[in-house]
Amino acid sequence: MSASAELQKLLFDTLKADAAVMALAAGVYDRVPADPFGDKTAYVSFGPADVVDDSAECVIAGEHTIQLDAWSKAVGQVECKRLVDLIYKALHEQSLELAENALAEIRVDFRRVFLDPDPLITHGVVTITARIEEL
């Protein structure tokens, strides 16, 4: 599996297994379904991702950046802020492992909550950077 795909699976599995995240979010989606909120008022989706080569002598490595988006239709911004903070706690500098590649470091570098163009939705952005050695 490519390092990028494996990282996405790790993020998906980690967030889905986090009871606090899933208490707020209806799901974590790569492709958002028609009714992503289900019976809840929030969900998480994958946004853009990129990789910058970080290879060195005989080591193939990359710095992977991926955006997670938090969405909330609860009144006000509090729920979205809580969800963004829970994503941070679940991922930032945690001892997570990839099955096929080596995760050297994972950090949450950026968190932002703002009003979506749809006035009934609050949007949160969480940017994760992971350094991965490809084996």
N, C-alpha and C positions, 0 to 999 in steps of 0.2 A: 504494500500500500504506500502511496506517496506520503511524504512527510506532511504536506498540507492537508490531505484527506484524513490522515491519522490524527492530526491536531484537532480538526473539526469534530471527529468522532469522540476524542477525549473531552473536549469542551461540552459536547452534547451529553455524553454519559455522566460527566461530573455534575452538571447542572440538574439533569433529570434525577440523579440520586440524592440531591441535596433537599432535605425535607423542608427547610425554610424557604428556599426558592420556589419549590413546587406548591407550597401552601398559598403563595400569592399568584403564581403563573399557571395558566391553563395548559401551557406547553412550551416546548423549545422547538422551533421550526427552521428548517432549511428552506422549504417551500411552504409559505403561509397558506393554510386552508381558507375556505370561504368564510368560516366562522371560527376565527382563531381564539376568541375569548371563551368559548364554551360557556360554562356556568360561573366563570370568574371574570374579573375586570382587568386582567393583565396577561401578557405573554411575552416571550423572548424570541427574537429571530436573528438569523445570521445575516450580517451585512458584508461589505467589501472585505477582501483579504489581499495581501501582497507579501512577497518574499524578496528580501535583499540577500544576495550571496554573501556569506560570511566564512567561506572556505579558507583553509590554510594548508600548509604542507601535508599532502596526502589525506586530508580530512575534508569531506564534503559537508558543509553546514550552511544553514540559512537562518536569518532573523525573520521570523514570520509575524506579521501583524494582521490581526483579524478584529473586526468590529462586531460587537453584539448590540442589538437594539432591544430596548425594553419599551413596551407599549402599555399604557394604562388609560382606561376610560372612567376610572374612579374620579369623583369630583376633587379638584385640586391636584397638586403635584406630589403630595406626600407618599402615596402608594408607589409611584414610579421611582421616587428617591429611595425608598426602602428597598425596592427590587434591585436597583443599580448597586446599592451598598451590599446587598446579599450576594450578588454576582461577584463583587470585589472580594468579599470574605471567602467565597468558595474557590476562587482561582488565584488570587495574588500570593506569589511566593510559596505556593503549596507544593508539597512533595508528590507530584503527580508523575505517572510513568506511561510511556508509550510502549506498545507491544513490539514494534519492529524497528523503531528509531530511538535515539537517545535525547530526552528532553533535558537540556542543561539548565534552563531557567524559564520561569513563566512569571510575568508581571502584568498587573493592570496599570497602565500608564496614564489613562485619561478617563474621567467620568463627567458626564454632562447631562443635565435634565432641562428640557425646554418645551414650550408649547408647540405642538404640531400645527401645520396650516389648518387642519381640522380642529376647530376650537373645543371639541369634546374629547380630544386625545392629548395626553402628555407623552412625550417621546424622550427616552433616555438612551444615551450612547456610552458604551463601555469599550475601550480600546485595549486589547491584550497583545503583548509582545512575548513571543516564545523563541528561544534560541534552541535549535534542533540540529543535532549531528545525525546525518543520514548514514545508516549502516547498510 
